[in-house]
């Protein structure tokens, strides 16, 4: 009972309309309503405070000849000074962007100030009415009536504040009128009660209507400002919050921080268990992250697995670090998804404004750079932005810009690494490997530019170029030689990829079986259904498909059974250790035996020694690839490798 009473009092003085029988809301919605209420009060406050100052001066003049003139003058100066000071504060506050959330504490202060100002005017009829002249009494009556009406207007959406302001004035008038039994004063008291009742009733009616309107507006806006999956604010809402923080920074110097998060294992969950599990994972993550924030702040989902938070009114950088560490700690407990326990992790990049930027572009660019460094350091890492991050980010941007024109400038080229049939000691094909010779950087490793191409969508144009160039090149080789091309996940799920392949084969005038597409398990797992469709279409076309890096994914055997692969490539990590680690040797032998039963060819990657080659020959591996056979060579070097005499010399060595 005591707890309920305490809670009711807290809601009452926080302006919560449910305390008066109005619409019930949760704290988040109540904070939004308080923000709208406060905005209206600030809108009226400049005029109301100027009226207070003017009224105080008028009262001092009206009581100049009364016995209480000195007390009246002191009162008038104090009220006028306080009103002007509050007026200046209100004017400054109105220039700052309207907050999206106002705390209970801010509403407590408003109610307190309303009570203080109302009490100041409630003193007037008690202290000055009896000693005033008839004209002075008329002025006091008019001023008190005007303040009642003005208070009801100013606090028309906040009943508790209206009561706090008007109650002392009503009380003061009641005390004043009770001292005099004149009928005129009794009639005046009756009118004050009637007018006051009407005013307060209208305050309640207006406030309830206002609250319902705000609730409907917020619920309507959620459709465009809320992420439909996690119910968190979306990118649009986040951008609005960031813009508001930047405006407050410019107008009042209020510093803030932006925290950018990326889920380190989301793709793994999505790939391994499917999109429904990935969605469930995101919903659980959103709930945990939101519980880590302050009441007035809401973390937003701004991308697939990216979240961001604007921390307003930042007192010290350690506060941002504390929230970031809470985010990281939120992943300590496993997530329960479809009767499985899944371990998650996040990395966090932090920027401080204005130190790290005072525009939305700079803030987000630097946050992304800090996050990039955090992700490179490993899961669960928190990094503040540093100038070195900016240099790294600019370098990546420059590389991206240069990559956009690399095809047109003829900077991309292919090299080819052969496949050797170890039963017949003959080359059966080549894997086309993409290289980029930058005009100033020299050779840029694929590990650097391929991720950039995938992130920016350039991989589609580059991938098409690779297919066309590989097909055009293999057309110049003997008809029994094939060429293998690696596909990335983004390229593989391009709806137009089949047409690109068909057109490339037609332009090069080569048989479809001479083109082999190499894909990895990771690129199949996220969209298994569409993968099967495309792979079957390729099979019908006559193109062969190889499963690359076999053994490193999640469900290799499942894919061998359900998808139409022509070959599997055993990952080089198993080949490297098979002569020194029995478990690796057992895996290699088992894979070769399994592939033979399924009528699938096997390629061993990373063969670098004659002993490895001999062992693979003994266990009946079909083909090998590696530096022992040949390093990647240019298109011109392919014909030289195909020379039988030179090939035999290589194997003899």
C-alpha positions as CSV (number, residue, x, y, z in Angstrom):
1,X,0.0,0.0,0.0
2,X,2.8,2.4,0.9
3,X,4.6,1.6,-2.3
4,X,1.4,2.3,-4.3
5,X,1.0,5.6,-2.5
6,X,4.6,6.6,-3.2
7,X,4.3,5.6,-6.8
8,X,1.0,7.6,-7.2
9,X,2.6,10.7,-5.7
10,X,5.6,10.3,-8.0
11,X,3.3,10.1,-11.0
12,X,1.2,13.0,-9.8
13,X,4.1,15.5,-9.4
14,X,5.7,14.2,-12.7
15,X,2.6,15.5,-14.5
16,X,1.5,11.9,-15.4
17,X,-2.1,12.3,-16.5
18,X,-3.0,8.8,-15.4
19,X,-2.8,10.1,-11.8
20,X,-6.0,12.1,-12.7
21,X,-7.7,9.4,-14.6
22,X,-6.2,10.3,-17.9
23,X,-4.6,7.8,-20.5
24,X,-2.1,5.4,-19.0
25,X,1.3,5.2,-20.6
26,X,4.7,3.6,-20.1
27,X,7.6,5.7,-19.0
28,X,9.0,6.1,-22.6
29,X,5.6,7.4,-23.8
30,X,5.2,9.6,-20.7
31,X,8.6,11.1,-21.4
32,X,7.6,12.0,-24.9
33,X,4.3,13.6,-23.6
34,X,6.3,15.6,-21.0
35,X,8.5,16.8,-23.8
36,X,5.5,18.1,-25.7
37,X,4.0,19.7,-22.6
38,X,7.3,21.4,-21.7
39,X,7.6,22.7,-25.2
40,X,4.2,24.4,-25.0
41,X,5.1,25.8,-21.5
42,X,8.3,27.3,-22.9
43,X,6.3,28.7,-25.8
44,X,4.0,30.6,-23.5
45,X,6.7,31.4,-20.8
46,X,8.3,34.4,-22.4
47,X,5.0,36.3,-22.7
48,X,3.8,35.1,-19.3
49,X,7.0,36.1,-17.5
50,X,6.9,39.5,-19.1
51,X,3.3,39.9,-18.0
52,X,4.4,38.9,-14.5
53,X,7.1,41.6,-14.5
54,X,4.7,44.2,-15.9
55,X,2.0,43.2,-13.3
56,X,4.5,43.5,-10.4
57,X,5.4,47.0,-11.5
58,X,1.7,48.0,-11.9
59,X,1.0,46.7,-8.4
60,X,3.9,48.6,-6.9
61,X,2.6,51.8,-8.5
62,X,-0.9,51.1,-7.4
63,X,0.2,50.7,-3.7
64,X,2.7,53.6,-3.8
65,X,0.4,55.6,-1.4
66,X,-0.5,52.7,0.9
67,X,1.0,52.0,4.3
68,X,2.6,48.9,2.9
69,X,4.3,50.6,-0.1
70,X,7.9,49.6,1.0
71,X,7.0,45.9,1.4
72,X,5.1,46.1,-1.9
73,X,8.1,47.7,-3.6
74,X,10.4,44.9,-2.3
75,X,7.9,42.3,-3.4
76,X,7.5,43.8,-6.9
77,X,11.3,44.1,-7.5
78,X,11.8,40.5,-6.4
79,X,9.0,39.1,-8.6
80,X,9.9,41.2,-11.6
81,X,13.6,40.2,-11.3
82,X,12.7,36.5,-11.0
83,X,10.3,36.8,-13.9
84,X,12.8,38.5,-16.2
85,X,15.5,35.9,-15.3
86,X,13.2,33.0,-16.0
87,X,12.1,34.8,-19.2
88,X,15.7,34.9,-20.4
89,X,16.2,31.2,-19.6
90,X,13.1,30.3,-21.4
91,X,14.1,32.3,-24.5
92,X,17.5,30.5,-24.5
93,X,15.8,27.1,-24.1
94,X,13.4,27.8,-27.0
95,X,16.4,28.3,-29.3
96,X,17.6,24.8,-28.6
97,X,16.1,21.9,-30.5
98,X,13.1,20.5,-28.7
99,X,14.0,17.4,-26.7
100,X,12.4,14.1,-27.6
101,X,12.2,13.0,-23.9
102,X,11.8,14.9,-20.7
103,X,12.5,13.2,-17.3
104,X,10.3,13.2,-14.3
105,X,12.9,15.4,-12.5
106,X,12.5,18.2,-15.0
107,X,8.7,18.1,-14.5
108,X,9.2,18.2,-10.7
109,X,11.2,21.4,-11.2
110,X,8.5,22.9,-13.3
111,X,5.8,22.1,-10.7
112,X,8.0,23.5,-8.0
113,X,8.6,26.8,-9.9
114,X,4.9,27.0,-10.6
115,X,4.1,26.7,-6.9
116,X,6.7,29.3,-6.0
117,X,5.4,31.8,-8.5
118,X,1.8,31.1,-7.5
119,X,2.7,31.5,-3.9
120,X,4.3,34.9,-4.6
121,X,1.0,36.1,-6.1
122,X,-1.1,34.4,-3.4
123,X,0.6,36.7,-0.8
124,X,-0.7,39.8,-2.6
125,X,-4.4,39.8,-1.5
126,X,-3.4,38.6,2.0
127,X,-0.7,41.2,2.6
128,X,-1.9,44.3,0.6
129,X,-5.7,44.2,0.0
130,X,-6.8,45.5,3.5
131,X,-4.4,48.5,3.5
132,X,-5.0,49.5,-0.2
133,X,-7.2,52.2,-1.4
134,X,-10.3,51.4,-3.4
135,X,-8.4,51.8,-6.6
136,X,-5.6,49.6,-5.2
137,X,-8.0,46.9,-4.3
138,X,-9.5,47.0,-7.8
139,X,-5.9,46.6,-9.2
140,X,-5.2,43.7,-6.9
141,X,-8.5,42.0,-7.9
142,X,-7.8,42.4,-11.6
143,X,-4.2,41.2,-11.2
144,X,-5.1,38.1,-9.2
145,X,-7.9,37.3,-11.7
146,X,-5.5,37.8,-14.6
147,X,-2.8,35.6,-13.0
148,X,-5.4,32.8,-12.5
149,X,-6.3,33.0,-16.2
150,X,-2.7,33.3,-17.3
151,X,-1.6,30.3,-15.1
152,X,-4.4,28.2,-16.5
153,X,-3.3,29.1,-20.0
154,X,0.4,28.5,-19.4
155,X,-0.2,25.1,-17.8
156,X,-3.2,24.1,-19.8
157,X,-1.7,20.7,-20.6
158,X,-0.2,20.0,-17.1
159,X,-3.0,19.9,-14.4
160,X,-0.6,19.4,-11.5
161,X,1.3,22.5,-12.5
162,X,-1.9,24.5,-13.0
163,X,-3.0,23.5,-9.6
164,X,0.3,24.3,-8.0
165,X,0.2,27.8,-9.6
166,X,-3.5,28.7,-9.0
167,X,-4.1,27.0,-5.6
168,X,-2.0,29.6,-3.6
169,X,-3.8,32.4,-5.4
170,X,-7.2,30.9,-4.6
171,X,-6.0,30.4,-1.0
172,X,-4.8,34.0,-0.7
173,X,-8.1,35.3,-2.1
174,X,-10.1,33.1,0.3
175,X,-8.1,34.4,3.3
176,X,-8.6,38.0,2.1
177,X,-12.3,37.7,1.6
178,X,-12.9,35.8,4.8
179,X,-11.7,38.9,6.7
180,X,-14.6,41.0,5.4
181,X,-18.3,40.2,5.6
182,X,-19.4,42.6,2.9
183,X,-21.9,41.1,0.5
184,X,-19.9,42.4,-2.5
185,X,-16.9,40.4,-1.3
186,X,-19.0,37.3,-0.9
187,X,-20.3,37.7,-4.4
188,X,-16.7,38.2,-5.6
189,X,-15.7,35.0,-3.8
190,X,-18.5,33.1,-5.5
191,X,-17.4,34.3,-8.9
192,X,-13.8,33.4,-8.2
193,X,-14.8,29.9,-7.3
194,X,-17.0,29.6,-10.4
195,X,-14.3,30.9,-12.7
196,X,-11.6,28.8,-11.1
197,X,-13.7,25.7,-11.4
198,X,-14.3,26.4,-15.1
199,X,-10.6,27.1,-15.7
200,X,-9.4,23.9,-13.9
201,X,-12.1,21.8,-15.6
202,X,-10.9,23.1,-19.0
203,X,-7.3,22.4,-18.0
204,X,-8.2,18.7,-17.4
205,X,-10.2,18.4,-20.5
206,X,-7.5,20.0,-22.6
207,X,-4.7,18.1,-21.1
208,X,-6.4,14.7,-21.6
209,X,-7.2,15.6,-25.2
210,X,-3.6,16.8,-25.7
211,X,-2.1,13.6,-24.3
212,X,-4.3,11.4,-26.5
213,X,-3.3,13.5,-29.6
214,X,0.4,13.2,-28.7
215,X,0.0,9.4,-28.2
216,X,-1.7,9.0,-31.6
217,X,0.9,11.2,-33.3
218,X,3.8,9.2,-31.7
219,X,2.2,5.9,-32.7
220,X,1.7,7.1,-36.2
221,X,5.3,8.4,-36.5
222,X,6.6,5.0,-35.3
223,X,5.7,3.5,-38.6
224,X,8.4,5.7,-40.3
225,X,10.8,6.0,-37.3
226,X,10.7,2.5,-35.9
227,X,12.4,-0.6,-37.1
228,X,9.7,-3.1,-37.7
229,X,11.7,-6.1,-36.5
230,X,13.3,-4.9,-33.3
231,X,10.9,-2.0,-32.5
232,X,13.9,0.2,-32.0
233,X,14.3,3.6,-33.7
234,X,15.5,3.2,-37.3
235,X,18.1,5.1,-39.3
236,X,15.7,7.9,-40.0
237,X,15.0,8.4,-36.3
238,X,18.7,8.1,-35.5
239,X,19.6,10.8,-38.0
240,X,17.0,13.1,-36.5
241,X,18.4,12.5,-33.0
242,X,21.9,13.2,-34.3
243,X,20.9,16.4,-36.0
244,X,19.2,17.6,-32.8
245,X,22.3,16.9,-30.8
246,X,24.4,18.8,-33.4
247,X,22.0,21.8,-33.1
248,X,22.3,21.8,-29.3
249,X,26.0,21.6,-29.6
250,X,26.1,24.7,-31.9
251,X,23.6,26.7,-29.8
252,X,24.6,25.8,-26.2
253,X,27.8,23.8,-26.5
254,X,26.2,20.6,-25.2
255,X,28.7,17.9,-25.9
256,X,27.6,14.4,-26.9
257,X,28.9,11.0,-28.0
258,X,27.9,8.6,-30.7
259,X,28.4,4.8,-30.2
260,X,28.4,2.6,-33.3
261,X,28.0,-1.1,-32.8
262,X,28.4,-4.1,-35.1
263,X,27.5,-7.7,-34.2
264,X,30.6,-9.8,-34.7
265,X,28.8,-13.1,-35.2
266,X,25.5,-12.2,-36.8
267,X,26.4,-13.5,-40.2
268,X,27.5,-16.8,-38.7
269,X,24.1,-17.1,-36.9
270,X,22.2,-16.1,-40.0
271,X,24.2,-18.4,-42.3
272,X,24.2,-21.4,-40.0
273,X,20.6,-21.4,-38.8
274,X,18.7,-19.3,-41.4
275,X,17.0,-15.9,-41.5
276,X,14.2,-16.6,-38.9
277,X,16.9,-17.5,-36.3
278,X,18.8,-14.4,-37.4
279,X,15.7,-12.3,-36.9
280,X,15.1,-13.8,-33.4
281,X,18.8,-13.1,-32.6
282,X,18.4,-9.5,-33.6
283,X,15.3,-9.0,-31.5
284,X,17.0,-10.5,-28.4
285,X,20.1,-8.3,-29.0
286,X,17.9,-5.2,-29.3
287,X,16.3,-5.9,-26.0
288,X,19.6,-6.4,-24.2
289,X,21.1,-3.3,-25.7
290,X,18.2,-1.1,-24.9
291,X,18.4,-2.1,-21.2
292,X,22.0,-0.9,-21.1
293,X,21.0,2.7,-22.0
294,X,19.8,5.7,-20.0
295,X,16.1,6.2,-19.7
296,X,16.0,9.2,-22.1
297,X,18.1,7.5,-24.8
298,X,17.2,4.9,-27.3
299,X,19.7,2.8,-29.2
300,X,18.7,2.6,-32.9
301,X,19.1,-0.1,-35.5
302,X,20.6,1.6,-38.5
303,X,21.5,-1.4,-40.6
304,X,21.3,-5.1,-40.9
305,X,23.4,-5.8,-37.8
306,X,24.5,-2.3,-37.0
307,X,23.2,-0.3,-34.0
308,X,24.0,3.3,-32.9
309,X,23.4,5.5,-29.9
310,X,23.6,9.2,-29.4
311,X,24.5,10.0,-25.8
312,X,23.3,13.6,-25.2
313,X,24.6,16.0,-22.5
314,X,27.9,14.1,-22.1
315,X,29.7,15.0,-18.9
316,X,32.9,13.0,-19.5
317,X,34.2,10.5,-22.0
318,X,34.2,7.8,-19.3
319,X,30.3,7.9,-19.3
320,X,30.4,6.8,-23.0
321,X,32.9,4.1,-22.3
322,X,30.8,2.8,-19.4
323,X,27.7,2.4,-21.7
324,X,29.9,0.8,-24.4
325,X,31.2,-1.7,-21.9
326,X,27.7,-2.5,-20.8
327,X,26.9,-3.2,-24.5
328,X,29.8,-5.7,-24.7
329,X,28.9,-7.3,-21.3
330,X,25.3,-7.8,-22.6
331,X,26.6,-10.6,-24.8
332,X,28.2,-12.5,-21.9
333,X,25.2,-14.7,-21.6
334,X,24.3,-17.0,-24.5
335,X,21.2,-16.4,-26.6
336,X,18.5,-19.0,-26.6
337,X,17.4,-19.5,-30.2
338,X,15.4,-22.5,-31.5
339,X,16.4,-24.7,-28.5
340,X,20.1,-23.8,-29.2
341,X,22.5,-21.6,-27.1
342,X,24.3,-19.1,-29.4
343,X,27.2,-17.1,-28.3
344,X,27.2,-13.5,-29.6
345,X,29.6,-10.6,-29.5
346,X,29.8,-6.9,-30.5
347,X,32.4,-4.3,-31.2
348,X,31.9,-0.7,-30.4
349,X,33.4,2.5,-32.0
350,X,33.0,5.8,-30.1
351,X,33.3,9.4,-31.2
352,X,33.1,12.5,-29.0
353,X,31.6,15.7,-30.4
354,X,32.9,18.3,-31.0
355,X,36.3,16.8,-30.6
356,X,35.9,14.2,-33.3
357,X,33.6,16.2,-35.6
358,X,30.8,18.7,-35.6
359,X,28.9,17.6,-38.7
360,X,26.8,14.5,-39.2
361,X,29.1,13.4,-42.0
362,X,32.3,13.7,-39.9
363,X,30.8,12.1,-36.8
364,X,29.5,9.0,-38.6
365,X,32.6,8.7,-40.8
366,X,34.8,8.8,-37.7
367,X,32.5,6.4,-35.8
368,X,32.8,4.0,-38.6
369,X,36.5,4.3,-38.6
370,X,36.7,3.6,-34.9
371,X,34.4,0.6,-35.3
372,X,36.5,-0.7,-38.1
373,X,39.6,-0.7,-35.8
374,X,37.6,-2.3,-33.0
375,X,36.5,-5.1,-35.3
376,X,40.0,-5.8,-36.4
377,X,41.1,-6.0,-32.8
378,X,38.6,-8.8,-32.2
379,X,35.1,-9.4,-30.8
380,X,34.2,-7.4,-27.7
381,X,36.6,-4.5,-28.3
382,X,35.7,-0.9,-27.6
383,X,37.7,1.8,-29.4
384,X,37.5,5.6,-29.2
385,X,38.2,7.4,-32.5
386,X,41.8,8.3,-33.1
387,X,43.4,10.3,-35.9
388,X,45.1,7.2,-37.1
389,X,41.6,5.8,-37.8
390,X,40.9,8.8,-40.0
391,X,44.0,8.2,-42.0
392,X,43.0,4.5,-42.4
393,X,39.5,5.5,-43.3
394,X,40.7,8.0,-45.9
395,X,43.1,5.3,-47.3
396,X,40.2,2.9,-47.7
397,X,38.0,5.6,-49.3
398,X,40.8,6.4,-51.7
399,X,41.3,2.8,-52.5
400,X,37.5,2.5,-53.1
401,X,37.6,5.5,-55.4
402,X,40.5,4.1,-57.4
403,X,38.9,0.7,-57.6
404,X,35.8,2.2,-59.3
405,X,37.9,3.1,-62.3
406,X,40.3,0.2,-62.3
407,X,38.5,-1.7,-65.1
408,X,38.3,1.3,-67.4
409,X,42.0,2.0,-66.8
410,X,42.9,-1.6,-67.5
411,X,44.5,-2.1,-64.1
412,X,42.9,-5.4,-63.4
413,X,44.3,-8.6,-64.8
414,X,44.1,-12.4,-64.3
415,X,46.8,-14.9,-63.5
416,X,46.2,-18.6,-63.7
417,X,47.2,-21.5,-61.5
418,X,47.0,-25.0,-63.0
419,X,45.1,-28.2,-61.8
420,X,47.1,-31.3,-62.4
421,X,45.5,-34.7,-63.0
422,X,48.0,-36.9,-61.0
423,X,47.0,-40.2,-62.6
424,X,47.8,-39.0,-66.1
425,X,50.3,-36.3,-65.2
426,X,48.6,-33.7,-67.3
427,X,47.1,-30.2,-66.7
428,X,43.3,-30.3,-66.9
429,X,42.6,-26.6,-66.2
430,X,43.5,-23.4,-64.5
431,X,42.0,-21.3,-61.7
432,X,41.7,-17.7,-62.7
433,X,42.9,-15.4,-59.9
434,X,42.2,-11.7,-59.9
435,X,45.0,-9.2,-59.5
436,X,45.1,-5.4,-59.3
437,X,48.1,-3.4,-60.3
438,X,47.6,0.1,-58.8
439,X,49.5,2.9,-60.6
440,X,51.1,4.2,-57.4
441,X,50.6,1.4,-54.8
442,X,51.7,-1.4,-57.0
443,X,50.1,-4.8,-56.6
444,X,47.2,-4.5,-54.2
445,X,46.4,-7.9,-52.4
446,X,42.9,-9.3,-53.2
447,X,42.3,-9.5,-49.4
448,X,42.3,-5.7,-49.4
449,X,40.3,-4.8,-52.4
450,X,37.8,-7.7,-52.7
451,X,36.1,-6.8,-49.3
452,X,35.8,-3.2,-50.5
453,X,34.3,-4.3,-53.8
454,X,31.7,-6.5,-51.9
455,X,30.8,-3.7,-49.5
456,X,30.3,-1.1,-52.3
457,X,28.6,-3.3,-54.9
458,X,31.6,-3.0,-57.3
459,X,31.9,-6.7,-57.1
460,X,29.2,-7.1,-59.7
461,X,31.0,-5.2,-62.4
462,X,34.3,-6.7,-61.5
463,X,32.9,-10.2,-61.3
464,X,31.3,-9.8,-64.8
465,X,34.7,-8.6,-66.1
466,X,36.4,-11.6,-64.6
467,X,33.9,-14.1,-66.2
468,X,34.2,-12.5,-69.6
469,X,38.0,-12.2,-69.5
470,X,38.4,-15.8,-68.3
471,X,36.1,-17.2,-71.0
472,X,37.9,-15.1,-73.7
473,X,41.2,-16.4,-72.5
474,X,40.2,-20.1,-72.2
475,X,39.0,-19.9,-75.9
476,X,42.7,-19.7,-76.9
477,X,43.6,-22.9,-75.0
478,X,43.2,-26.5,-76.1
479,X,39.6,-27.7,-75.9
480,X,40.2,-30.1,-73.0
481,X,41.4,-27.4,-70.7
482,X,38.9,-25.7,-68.4
483,X,39.0,-22.4,-66.4
484,X,37.7,-22.0,-62.9
485,X,36.4,-18.6,-61.6
486,X,35.8,-17.8,-57.9
487,X,32.4,-16.3,-57.0
488,X,31.7,-14.1,-54.0
489,X,28.4,-14.3,-52.1
490,X,27.2,-11.0,-53.4
491,X,27.9,-12.0,-57.0
492,X,26.4,-15.4,-56.6
493,X,23.1,-14.0,-55.5
494,X,22.9,-11.5,-58.3
495,X,19.7,-12.2,-60.1
496,X,21.3,-11.5,-63.5
497,X,24.3,-13.8,-63.0
498,X,23.0,-16.6,-65.2
499,X,22.5,-14.2,-68.2
500,X,26.0,-12.9,-67.7
501,X,27.5,-16.4,-67.9
502,X,25.4,-17.3,-70.9
503,X,26.4,-14.2,-72.7
504,X,30.1,-14.6,-71.8
505,X,30.1,-18.2,-73.1
506,X,28.4,-17.1,-76.3
507,X,30.8,-14.2,-76.9
508,X,33.8,-16.5,-76.4
509,X,32.3,-19.3,-78.4
510,X,33.3,-22.0,-75.9
511,X,31.5,-25.0,-74.6
512,X,29.8,-24.5,-71.1
513,X,31.7,-27.4,-69.5
514,X,35.0,-25.5,-70.0
515,X,33.8,-22.9,-67.4
516,X,33.9,-23.9,-63.7
517,X,32.4,-21.8,-61.0
518,X,34.0,-22.1,-57.6
519,X,31.9,-21.2,-54.5
520,X,32.5,-21.5,-50.8
521,X,30.1,-22.9,-48.2
522,X,29.7,-19.6,-46.4
523,X,28.1,-18.0,-49.5
524,X,25.5,-20.8,-49.7
525,X,24.3,-20.9,-46.1
526,X,22.5,-17.5,-46.0
527,X,20.2,-18.2,-48.9
528,X,20.1,-22.0,-49.3
529,X,17.0,-22.0,-51.5
530,X,18.2,-19.6,-54.1
531,X,21.6,-21.3,-54.2
532,X,20.0,-24.6,-55.2
533,X,18.0,-22.9,-57.9
534,X,21.1,-21.2,-59.4
535,X,23.3,-24.2,-59.1
536,X,20.8,-26.4,-60.9
537,X,20.4,-23.9,-63.6
538,X,24.2,-23.9,-64.1
539,X,24.2,-27.7,-64.2
540,X,21.5,-27.7,-66.9
541,X,23.5,-25.1,-68.8
542,X,26.5,-27.5,-68.7
543,X,28.8,-25.3,-66.5
544,X,30.5,-27.3,-63.7
545,X,30.5,-26.1,-60.1
546,X,33.2,-26.7,-57.5
547,X,32.8,-26.4,-53.7
548,X,35.9,-24.5,-52.5
549,X,37.6,-24.7,-49.1
550,X,35.8,-28.0,-48.3
551,X,35.8,-28.9,-44.6
552,X,36.0,-25.4,-43.2
553,X,32.2,-24.6,-43.3
554,X,29.3,-25.7,-41.2
555,X,27.4,-28.3,-43.2
556,X,29.7,-29.7,-45.9
557,X,28.0,-33.2,-46.1
558,X,24.5,-31.7,-46.3
559,X,25.5,-29.6,-49.4
560,X,27.3,-32.6,-51.1
561,X,24.0,-34.5,-50.8
562,X,21.6,-31.8,-51.9
563,X,23.5,-29.6,-54.4
564,X,24.9,-30.5,-57.8
565,X,28.7,-30.1,-57.4
566,X,31.1,-31.5,-60.0
567,X,34.1,-31.2,-57.7
568,X,35.2,-30.4,-54.2
569,X,38.4,-28.8,-53.3
570,X,40.0,-30.0,-50.0
571,X,41.1,-26.9,-48.0
572,X,44.9,-26.5,-48.0
573,X,45.0,-26.5,-44.2
574,X,44.3,-30.2,-44.2
575,X,46.8,-30.9,-47.0
576,X,49.5,-28.9,-45.2
577,X,49.3,-31.0,-42.1
578,X,48.2,-34.4,-43.4
579,X,51.7,-35.9,-43.3
580,X,52.4,-34.9,-39.7
581,X,48.9,-35.0,-38.1
582,X,47.0,-38.3,-38.3
583,X,43.6,-36.7,-37.9
584,X,44.2,-34.5,-41.0
585,X,45.3,-37.5,-43.0
586,X,42.2,-39.4,-41.9
587,X,40.0,-36.5,-43.0
588,X,41.6,-36.2,-46.4
589,X,41.3,-40.0,-47.0
590,X,37.6,-39.9,-45.9
591,X,36.8,-37.0,-48.2
592,X,38.3,-38.7,-51.2
593,X,36.5,-41.9,-50.4
594,X,33.2,-40.1,-50.0
595,X,33.6,-38.1,-53.2
596,X,34.4,-41.3,-55.1
597,X,31.1,-42.9,-53.8
598,X,29.2,-39.7,-54.8
599,X,30.9,-39.6,-58.2
600,X,32.4,-36.2,-57.5
601,X,35.9,-35.1,-58.4
602,X,38.4,-34.1,-55.8
603,X,41.1,-31.4,-56.0
604,X,43.7,-31.0,-53.2
605,X,44.8,-27.4,-52.7
606,X,48.1,-26.1,-51.4
607,X,50.4,-29.0,-52.5
608,X,53.9,-27.8,-52.0
609,X,56.1,-30.9,-51.5
610,X,56.8,-34.1,-53.5
611,X,55.9,-36.2,-50.5
612,X,52.4,-34.6,-50.3
613,X,52.0,-35.2,-54.0
614,X,53.0,-38.9,-53.7
615,X,50.7,-39.5,-50.7
616,X,47.7,-38.0,-52.6
617,X,48.5,-40.2,-55.6
618,X,48.5,-43.3,-53.3
619,X,45.1,-42.5,-51.9
620,X,43.7,-41.8,-55.4
621,X,43.1,-38.1,-55.3
622,X,42.0,-36.8,-58.7
623,X,43.7,-33.5,-59.1
624,X,46.1,-31.3,-57.2
625,X,46.9,-27.6,-57.2
626,X,49.8,-25.7,-55.5
627,X,53.2,-24.2,-55.8
628,X,54.8,-27.6,-56.4
629,X,53.0,-27.7,-59.7
630,X,53.2,-24.0,-60.5
631,X,52.8,-20.6,-59.1
632,X,50.1,-18.5,-60.8
633,X,51.2,-17.4,-64.3
634,X,50.1,-14.9,-66.8
635,X,47.9,-15.9,-69.8
636,X,51.0,-16.0,-71.9
637,X,52.6,-18.4,-69.4
638,X,49.8,-20.9,-69.7
639,X,50.7,-22.2,-73.1
640,X,54.3,-22.7,-71.9
641,X,53.0,-24.8,-69.0
642,X,50.9,-26.9,-71.4
643,X,54.1,-27.8,-73.3
644,X,54.5,-31.5,-72.5
645,X,58.3,-31.6,-72.4
646,X,58.4,-28.7,-70.0
647,X,55.7,-30.2,-67.8
648,X,57.6,-33.5,-67.5
649,X,60.7,-31.6,-66.5
650,X,58.8,-29.9,-63.7
651,X,57.5,-33.2,-62.3
652,X,60.9,-34.9,-62.6
653,X,62.4,-32.0,-60.6
